[in-house]
Amino acid sequence: MMLQQTQTQRVVPKYVSWLDEFPTAEALAGAPLSSVLERWVGLGYNRRAKYLHETCKIVVRDLDGAFPRDPGSLEALPGIGPYTARAVSTFAFNEPNVFIETNIRAVYLFFFFQGKAGVGDSEILAKVESTLYREDPRSWYYALMDYGAELKKKVVNPNRLSRHYAKQSKFEGSLRQARGAIVRSVGTRGSVSLAEIAAEEGIPYERIVAAGEALEKEGIIVRSGGLLRFP
């Protein structure tokens, strides 16, 4: 879940410190959400931390602390979609599932779809299924992801051939930047006003307000006496 839309080099140190603090599903489930969000600061997309916290509560309460192996049961947990469910099933339990992410997509586009534009994921998934190394799918997918990451350093990004390819919008001046500033400030200071964040971060107050309202609606922060804090 940490690796969703976040580069590996950013995740690794957070992953290590996270496991020091929350080594088991029981430890995470028993922690207050505020502590979970404080540990997540710096990774962005903070709903993932809230979802992971909720997921571990369900796993501990209903599943005796053991995550399910099959994608269907994993998808029933908060914040776990089709890709993450199949990735967890494969990487944790070595189950032969069919899925793609950006580096896997790059490999298949490079080898099977050169010269063709607007390739849909359904076409790629068919190739993934027909070539899947079912004897050891975990190692197979590790290899594909590593290969795809290196491939994109050597050639023009093959993902440009994908129908789903889109460059991420600029971070500077975005609502994402404002959201990150709020979460970082709350994580550092405990409680802080929107005006203080806007002034300290040099972000327009209106954008900070919009980001704050969105985070409050998602349950990432709460407002108390004009100050923002984690729940």
C-alpha positions as CSV (number, residue, x, y, z in Angstrom):
1,M,0.0,0.0,0.0
2,M,2.9,2.3,0.6
3,L,4.1,1.7,-3.0
4,Q,0.9,2.9,-4.5
5,Q,1.8,6.0,-6.5
6,T,5.0,6.4,-4.5
7,Q,8.6,5.6,-5.6
8,T,10.4,2.8,-3.9
9,Q,13.3,5.0,-2.7
10,R,10.9,7.2,-0.8
11,V,9.1,4.1,0.7
12,V,12.0,2.1,2.0
13,P,13.1,4.2,5.0
14,K,9.4,4.8,5.9
15,Y,8.7,1.0,5.6
16,V,11.6,0.2,8.0
17,S,10.6,2.7,10.6
18,W,7.0,1.7,10.2
19,L,7.7,-1.9,11.1
20,D,9.7,-0.8,14.1
21,E,6.6,1.0,15.4
22,F,4.0,-1.4,14.1
23,P,5.5,-4.9,13.6
24,T,2.2,-6.7,13.4
25,A,-1.4,-6.2,12.4
26,E,-2.3,-6.2,16.1
27,A,0.1,-3.4,16.8
28,L,-1.2,-1.2,14.1
29,A,-4.8,-2.0,14.9
30,G,-4.3,-1.0,18.5
31,A,-2.5,2.3,17.8
32,P,-4.5,5.6,17.8
33,L,-5.1,7.0,14.3
34,S,-3.1,10.1,15.2
35,S,0.1,8.0,15.8
36,V,-0.5,6.2,12.5
37,L,-0.8,9.4,10.5
38,E,2.2,10.9,12.2
39,R,4.3,7.9,11.1
40,W,3.0,8.3,7.6
41,V,4.0,11.9,7.1
42,G,6.2,12.3,4.1
43,L,4.6,9.6,2.0
44,G,1.6,11.5,0.8
45,Y,-1.8,10.2,-0.2
46,N,-2.6,10.0,3.5
47,R,-5.9,8.1,3.1
48,R,-3.7,5.0,2.6
49,A,-2.6,5.2,6.2
50,K,-6.2,5.5,7.4
51,Y,-7.3,2.6,5.2
52,L,-4.4,0.4,6.4
53,H,-5.3,1.2,10.0
54,E,-9.0,0.3,9.3
55,T,-7.9,-2.9,7.4
56,C,-5.8,-4.1,10.3
57,K,-8.6,-3.5,12.7
58,I,-10.9,-5.8,10.6
59,V,-8.1,-8.4,10.2
60,V,-7.5,-8.6,13.9
61,R,-11.2,-8.5,14.9
62,D,-12.7,-10.8,12.2
63,L,-9.8,-12.9,10.9
64,D,-7.6,-13.7,13.9
65,G,-4.9,-11.4,12.7
66,A,-4.2,-13.3,9.5
67,F,-4.6,-11.6,6.1
68,P,-6.6,-13.6,3.5
69,R,-4.7,-15.1,0.6
70,D,-7.3,-14.7,-2.2
71,P,-7.8,-11.4,-4.0
72,G,-11.6,-11.4,-3.6
73,S,-11.3,-11.4,0.2
74,L,-8.5,-8.8,0.1
75,E,-10.6,-6.5,-2.1
76,A,-13.3,-6.4,0.6
77,L,-10.8,-4.6,2.9
78,P,-10.6,-0.8,3.0
79,G,-8.3,0.8,0.5
80,I,-7.4,-2.4,-1.4
81,G,-8.4,-2.4,-5.0
82,P,-8.0,-5.0,-7.8
83,Y,-4.2,-4.4,-8.3
84,T,-3.2,-4.2,-4.7
85,A,-5.3,-7.3,-3.8
86,R,-3.5,-9.4,-6.5
87,A,-0.1,-8.0,-5.7
88,V,-0.5,-8.8,-2.0
89,S,-1.8,-12.3,-2.8
90,T,1.2,-12.9,-5.1
91,F,4.0,-11.3,-3.1
92,A,2.9,-12.5,0.3
93,F,1.6,-15.9,-0.6
94,N,3.1,-16.7,-4.0
95,E,-0.3,-17.1,-5.6
96,P,-0.3,-16.9,-9.5
97,N,-2.5,-13.9,-10.0
98,V,-2.6,-11.7,-13.1
99,F,-2.0,-8.0,-12.6
100,I,0.0,-5.0,-14.0
101,E,1.5,-1.9,-12.6
102,T,3.6,0.8,-14.4
103,N,6.9,-1.2,-14.7
104,I,5.2,-4.4,-15.7
105,R,3.1,-2.5,-18.3
106,A,6.3,-1.0,-19.7
107,V,7.9,-4.5,-20.3
108,Y,4.9,-5.9,-22.2
109,L,4.4,-2.8,-24.2
110,F,8.0,-2.8,-25.2
111,F,8.1,-6.5,-26.3
112,F,4.6,-7.1,-27.7
113,F,3.1,-3.7,-28.8
114,Q,5.9,-1.7,-30.4
115,G,4.5,0.7,-33.0
116,K,0.9,0.4,-31.7
117,A,-0.7,3.3,-29.9
118,G,-3.6,3.4,-27.5
119,V,-3.0,-0.1,-26.1
120,G,-5.6,-1.0,-23.5
121,D,-4.8,-2.8,-20.2
122,S,-7.1,-5.6,-21.2
123,E,-4.8,-6.4,-24.1
124,I,-1.7,-6.3,-21.9
125,L,-3.4,-8.5,-19.2
126,A,-4.0,-11.2,-21.8
127,K,-0.3,-11.3,-22.5
128,V,0.6,-11.3,-18.8
129,E,-1.7,-14.3,-18.2
130,S,-0.3,-16.2,-21.2
131,T,3.3,-15.7,-20.1
132,L,2.9,-16.0,-16.3
133,Y,5.5,-18.2,-14.7
134,R,3.1,-20.1,-12.4
135,E,5.8,-22.2,-10.6
136,D,7.1,-19.1,-8.9
137,P,5.0,-16.0,-9.7
138,R,6.5,-14.0,-6.9
139,S,10.0,-14.1,-8.4
140,W,8.6,-13.6,-11.9
141,Y,6.8,-10.4,-10.9
142,Y,9.8,-9.1,-9.0
143,A,11.9,-9.7,-12.1
144,L,9.3,-7.9,-14.4
145,M,9.1,-4.9,-12.1
146,D,12.9,-4.6,-11.8
147,Y,13.4,-5.0,-15.5
148,G,10.7,-2.5,-16.3
149,A,12.3,0.1,-14.0
150,E,15.6,-0.3,-15.7
151,L,14.1,-0.4,-19.2
152,K,12.6,3.0,-18.7
153,K,16.1,4.4,-18.1
154,K,17.4,3.0,-21.4
155,V,14.6,3.7,-23.9
156,V,11.7,6.2,-24.4
157,N,9.1,5.2,-21.8
158,P,7.1,2.4,-23.4
159,N,4.1,3.4,-21.3
160,R,3.5,6.2,-23.8
161,L,1.9,3.5,-26.0
162,S,-0.7,2.9,-23.3
163,R,-4.3,4.2,-23.6
164,H,-4.0,5.0,-19.9
165,Y,-0.8,7.0,-20.0
166,A,-0.9,10.5,-18.6
167,K,1.8,12.7,-17.1
168,Q,1.2,13.6,-13.4
169,S,0.1,17.2,-13.0
170,K,2.7,19.6,-11.5
171,F,3.1,19.4,-7.7
172,E,4.0,23.0,-7.3
173,G,0.9,25.1,-6.9
174,S,-1.4,22.0,-6.7
175,L,-3.9,21.0,-4.1
176,R,-1.6,18.0,-3.4
177,Q,1.1,20.4,-2.3
178,A,-1.4,22.2,0.1
179,R,-2.6,18.8,1.5
180,G,1.0,17.7,2.1
181,A,1.8,21.0,3.9
182,I,-1.2,20.6,6.2
183,V,-0.4,17.0,7.1
184,R,3.3,17.9,7.6
185,S,2.5,20.9,9.9
186,V,0.0,18.9,12.0
187,G,2.4,16.0,12.3
188,T,5.2,18.3,13.4
189,R,3.3,20.7,15.7
190,G,0.3,18.7,16.9
191,S,-2.2,21.5,16.2
192,V,-2.0,24.5,14.0
193,S,-4.3,27.0,12.2
194,L,-4.8,27.2,8.5
195,A,-3.6,30.8,8.5
196,E,-0.3,29.7,10.1
197,I,0.2,27.0,7.6
198,A,-0.5,29.3,4.6
199,A,2.0,31.9,6.0
200,E,4.8,29.5,6.8
201,E,4.5,27.5,3.6
202,G,3.9,30.4,1.2
203,I,0.8,28.8,-0.1
204,P,-2.3,30.9,-0.9
205,Y,-4.8,30.8,2.0
206,E,-7.7,29.8,-0.2
207,R,-5.8,26.7,-1.4
208,I,-5.0,25.8,2.1
209,V,-8.6,26.1,3.1
210,A,-9.8,23.9,0.2
211,A,-7.2,21.3,1.1
212,G,-8.1,21.4,4.8
213,E,-11.8,20.9,4.0
214,A,-11.0,17.9,1.9
215,L,-8.7,16.3,4.5
216,E,-11.4,17.0,7.2
217,K,-14.0,15.3,5.0
218,E,-11.7,12.3,4.6
219,G,-11.2,12.0,8.4
220,I,-7.5,12.7,8.1
221,I,-7.7,15.8,10.3
222,V,-10.2,17.3,12.7
223,R,-10.9,21.0,13.5
224,S,-11.0,22.1,17.1
225,G,-11.2,25.7,18.3
226,G,-9.9,27.0,15.0
227,L,-6.9,24.6,15.0
228,L,-6.3,21.5,13.0
229,R,-5.0,18.2,14.5
230,F,-5.0,14.5,13.8
231,P,-8.1,12.6,15.1
